[in-house]
Amino acid sequence: MVSETYDWSDTFVSIGIGVVIAAGLIGALVHRPGGERIITALESGDRAAAARDGKRAAIWGAVTIVLLIVAVVVMVLKTGAG
């Protein structure tokens, strides 16, 4: 059944799509290279660099989680639905 109630132009849909794109970009541009730096640092015995990059990864992980929580709340409340 197709619903005529919601549209792709509704605010909550746009926010949801934006968050998915932002989370994907954070994963590709921050988490993947950061994880590779952590592995390299640990393999070379540089625990200080691994810890520094691990803290950075934790911060970006928290940012990603906050974005996802915002998306879930906005989509459950159907913010800006039409």
C-alpha positions, 0 to 999 in steps of 0.5 A: 500500500502506498501512502499519500500522507508523506512525501520525499520533500517532507523535512523529516525525510530530508533530515533522515537522508542527510544524516545517513549521508553524513554518517557514511561520510564520517565513516569513510573519511574519519573512521576508516583512515583513523582505524588504519592509523591506530593499527599502524601505530599499534603495530609499530609500538607507538601506544601514544599515537594509538591512544590519541587516534583512539580518542579522536575516533571515540569523539567522532563515534559520539558525533555519529551516534548523536546524529543517528539519535537526532534522525530517529527522533525527527523521523518518529515525530515526523517533523515537518510532515505535510 
